[in-house]
């Protein structure tokens, strides 16, 4: 019998860049997984941005898909930070609504939700709808990112769509230490995304998905105990990173290490974007370098000069 993971991530991030305020967003719909029926018949929204055609040409463009965390609104400022960042890198860039408003989490919940978003065989999946757009060319590649439950969606994406070329996941692993529950569906033997096309960044003080071994189980890369970063030996920049408490402004790299947390709980996920994560920060764990890596379809990373 599976146990429940009560993971409530209510994100209200306000980027200092206000990245998406000058963009014209477009909204459409798709058919997501519906837990009430067990079918893919839940109408949900997709919001997307097109790249600047004067810089990237008229398209069609490769596609980026962001999957929000549990209870995260799919168009909140954090989501739009990712979306605007990838549009600025030449991608038709989308964020998807899905059934992320349940506290019960297990592989049996995660896998149909990921299929609902990425299923290549269904024209009404989020990927199917996006790839049918005249401005999209998914044969050029799909890349994806997400936080917490959204990170699970990303890691599972290639299981349902061979066009998924690279994944940047945040705050996730195969083991929830707060309830002692495992997620074998995201272990490397059970996922299609190659290890050298997957980057995961976690906080050292994450009380839910923290720990080196659970991270390595998903990543596929193993380094010596106590390592803070571990990269693909082929040098393409895939791998994992564990943010240390001293590296963010809050001083506690918890489940929401990427935020400048308001209040006393570093895992409430409410606050401003951490200045060492938001652009123009260029550490290996910062947003910008990881979006740059995604934009190369996971083939190249410019490593931080100071090793962070």
Buried (B, 14 or more C-beta within 10 A) or exposed (E): EEEBBEBEBEBBBBBEBEBBEEBEBBEBEBBBBBBEEEEBEBEBBBBBBBBEEEEBEEBBBBBBBBBBBBBBBBBBBBBBBBBBBBBBBBBBBBBBBBBBEBEEBBBEBBBBBBBBBBBBEBEBBBBBBBBEBEBBBBEBBBBBBBBBBBBBBBBBBBBBBEBBBBBBBBBBBBBBBBEEBBBEBBBBEBBBBBBBBBBBBBBBBBEBBBBBEBBBBBBBBBBEEEBBBBBBEEEBBBBBBBBBBEBBBBEBBBBBBBBBBEEEEBBBBBBBBBBBBBBEBBBBBBBBBBBBBBBBBBBEBEBBEEEB
